[in-house]
Amino acid sequence: KPVPGAANALLIIGGAGGVGSIAIQLAKQLSDVTVIATASRPETQAWVKELGADHVVDHTRPLAAQIAALGIGAPAFVFSTTQTDRHFDEIVELIAPQGRFGLIDDPEPIDVMKLKRKSVSLHWELMFTRSLFGTADMIAQHELLNEVSAMVDAGKLRTTLGEHFGRIDAANLKRAHALLESGKARGKIVLEGF
């Protein structure tokens, strides 16, 4: 649903990660929003553009100024997949009044009162809420996953496989964990077998 006076745009923070990579593609496949993705390195910037991002901004620099420089207006939507606490003040500044802010990570405490002045709604998503609480719409998770897998099978969505490190063993687990901790992973890292 459009936000009056806002740019029909979605900022995805963490665009090159696993969730961000799929979110870019779903936004482009299922809506008419302008997608702005964050990525900080040349290879991840190229990756998010390849997936369909219309604009790329660097999450290691202040976001609000970069969004303003695009000249498209304040985005109606922001989706944060990572480091929300680090970017929160910038999100509050750059999002349109009456915008919608969604996140999936577990940030250090954020002051949600900062959203009040702009009447921004907050949507926190946890993939397992339906099953944890046996909600009346629990089957929707199954339906969503089937729809996404059908889109992958039809070639409409690319998987998020970034690296394949081979067999699950101590050395490969350590290598994968180090890459994740570095904040430089692109997509998902796969290990398999024992």
C-alpha positions as CSV (number, residue, x, y, z in Angstrom):
1,K,0.0,0.0,0.0
2,P,1.5,3.4,-1.0
3,V,2.6,6.0,1.6
4,P,1.2,9.4,0.6
5,G,4.0,11.8,-0.4
6,A,6.8,9.1,0.0
7,A,9.0,7.7,-2.8
8,N,7.7,4.3,-3.8
9,A,11.1,2.9,-2.8
10,L,12.4,0.2,-0.5
11,L,15.8,0.5,1.2
12,I,17.2,-3.0,2.0
13,I,20.0,-2.8,4.6
14,G,22.2,-5.8,4.2
15,G,21.4,-6.3,0.5
16,A,24.2,-8.7,-0.3
17,G,23.4,-11.1,2.6
18,G,21.2,-14.2,2.2
19,V,17.9,-12.6,3.2
20,G,18.7,-9.3,1.5
21,S,19.6,-11.1,-1.7
22,I,16.2,-12.8,-1.8
23,A,14.4,-9.6,-0.7
24,I,15.8,-7.6,-3.6
25,Q,14.5,-10.2,-6.0
26,L,11.1,-10.6,-4.4
27,A,10.6,-6.9,-4.3
28,K,11.4,-6.6,-8.1
29,Q,9.3,-9.7,-9.0
30,L,6.3,-8.9,-6.9
31,S,6.0,-5.1,-6.7
32,D,6.8,-1.9,-8.6
33,V,9.1,-0.4,-5.9
34,T,12.4,1.2,-6.6
35,V,14.9,-1.0,-4.7
36,I,17.9,0.6,-2.9
37,A,20.2,-2.0,-1.5
38,T,23.2,-1.5,0.8
39,A,26.6,-3.0,0.0
40,S,30.1,-1.8,0.8
41,R,32.5,-3.6,-1.4
42,P,32.7,-3.6,-5.2
43,E,31.9,-7.3,-5.5
44,T,28.8,-7.0,-3.2
45,Q,27.7,-3.9,-5.0
46,A,27.9,-5.7,-8.3
47,W,26.0,-8.6,-6.8
48,V,23.0,-6.5,-5.6
49,K,22.8,-4.7,-9.0
50,E,22.9,-8.1,-10.7
51,L,19.9,-9.2,-8.5
52,G,17.9,-6.2,-9.6
53,A,18.7,-3.3,-7.1
54,D,18.0,0.0,-8.8
55,H,20.5,1.9,-6.6
56,V,23.3,0.8,-4.2
57,V,24.4,2.8,-1.2
58,D,27.3,2.0,1.2
59,H,26.3,1.0,4.7
60,T,29.7,1.9,6.1
61,R,28.8,5.6,5.4
62,P,25.9,7.7,6.6
63,L,22.8,6.4,4.9
64,A,20.5,9.4,5.0
65,A,22.8,11.6,3.0
66,Q,23.3,8.9,0.4
67,I,19.6,8.4,0.0
68,A,19.0,12.1,-0.3
69,A,21.7,12.3,-3.0
70,L,19.7,9.8,-5.1
71,G,17.1,12.6,-5.6
72,I,14.1,10.2,-5.5
73,G,12.7,11.4,-2.2
74,A,12.3,9.7,1.2
75,P,11.6,6.0,0.9
76,A,8.3,4.7,2.0
77,F,9.8,1.4,3.1
78,V,13.0,0.3,5.0
79,F,13.9,-3.4,5.6
80,S,16.8,-4.0,7.9
81,T,18.4,-7.5,7.9
82,T,21.5,-6.7,10.0
83,Q,23.1,-4.2,12.4
84,T,19.8,-2.3,12.9
85,D,21.0,-0.7,16.1
86,R,24.0,0.8,14.2
87,H,21.8,2.2,11.4
88,F,18.7,3.1,13.5
89,D,19.2,6.9,13.7
90,E,19.9,7.1,10.0
91,I,16.8,5.0,9.3
92,V,14.7,7.4,11.4
93,E,16.1,10.3,9.5
94,L,15.8,9.0,6.0
95,I,12.4,7.2,6.1
96,A,9.3,9.0,4.9
97,P,6.7,10.2,7.4
98,Q,4.1,7.4,7.8
99,G,6.7,5.0,6.4
100,R,7.0,1.3,7.2
101,F,10.1,-0.1,8.9
102,G,10.7,-3.8,9.0
103,L,13.5,-5.7,10.6
104,I,14.6,-9.3,11.3
105,D,17.7,-9.1,13.3
106,D,18.2,-8.9,17.1
107,P,19.7,-5.5,17.6
108,E,21.0,-3.9,20.8
109,P,18.1,-1.9,22.3
110,I,16.7,0.8,20.0
111,D,14.6,3.8,21.0
112,V,11.4,3.1,19.1
113,M,10.1,6.5,20.4
114,K,12.2,8.1,17.7
115,L,9.7,6.7,15.2
116,K,6.7,8.5,16.7
117,R,7.4,11.9,15.3
118,K,7.1,10.5,11.7
119,S,4.3,8.0,12.7
120,V,6.5,5.2,11.3
121,S,5.2,1.7,11.8
122,L,7.5,-1.0,13.0
123,H,7.2,-4.6,11.8
124,W,9.4,-7.2,13.4
125,E,9.5,-10.5,11.6
126,L,10.5,-13.9,13.0
127,M,10.2,-16.8,10.5
128,F,9.1,-19.2,13.3
129,T,6.4,-17.1,15.0
130,R,3.5,-19.1,13.4
131,S,4.9,-22.5,14.4
132,L,6.0,-21.4,17.8
133,F,2.5,-20.1,18.7
134,G,0.5,-22.4,16.5
135,T,-1.2,-19.3,14.9
136,A,-4.4,-19.7,12.9
137,D,-2.5,-18.9,9.7
138,M,0.4,-21.3,10.4
139,I,-0.1,-23.0,7.0
140,A,0.9,-19.7,5.4
141,Q,4.6,-20.4,6.2
142,H,4.3,-23.6,4.1
143,E,2.6,-21.8,1.3
144,L,5.2,-19.0,1.3
145,L,8.1,-21.4,1.1
146,N,6.4,-23.4,-1.7
147,E,5.8,-20.2,-3.6
148,V,9.5,-19.2,-3.2
149,S,10.8,-22.6,-4.2
150,A,8.5,-22.6,-7.3
151,M,10.0,-19.2,-8.2
152,V,13.5,-20.7,-7.8
153,D,12.6,-23.7,-9.9
154,A,11.1,-21.5,-12.6
155,G,14.3,-19.4,-12.7
156,K,12.6,-16.3,-11.5
157,L,14.7,-16.2,-8.3
158,R,18.4,-16.9,-7.9
159,T,19.5,-18.8,-4.9
160,T,21.8,-17.1,-2.4
161,L,24.6,-19.6,-2.5
162,G,27.7,-17.5,-2.1
163,E,30.4,-20.0,-1.1
164,H,30.6,-23.8,-0.9
165,F,33.3,-24.9,1.6
166,G,32.8,-28.6,1.1
167,R,32.6,-31.1,3.9
168,I,31.5,-30.3,7.4
169,D,34.7,-30.6,9.5
170,A,36.4,-28.5,12.1
171,A,38.6,-26.6,9.7
172,N,35.8,-25.7,7.3
173,L,33.5,-24.7,10.1
174,K,36.2,-22.4,11.5
175,R,36.7,-21.0,7.9
176,A,33.0,-20.4,7.4
177,H,32.6,-18.9,10.9
178,A,35.5,-16.5,10.3
179,L,34.0,-15.3,7.0
180,L,30.6,-14.7,8.6
181,E,32.2,-12.8,11.5
182,S,34.2,-10.7,9.1
183,G,31.0,-9.1,7.8
184,K,32.2,-9.8,4.2
185,A,30.1,-12.8,3.3
186,R,28.0,-12.6,0.2
187,G,24.9,-14.8,0.2
188,K,25.0,-18.1,2.2
189,I,27.9,-20.4,2.9
190,V,27.2,-24.1,2.4
191,L,28.9,-27.0,4.2
192,E,27.6,-30.6,3.7
193,G,28.2,-34.2,4.7
194,F,30.1,-35.6,7.6
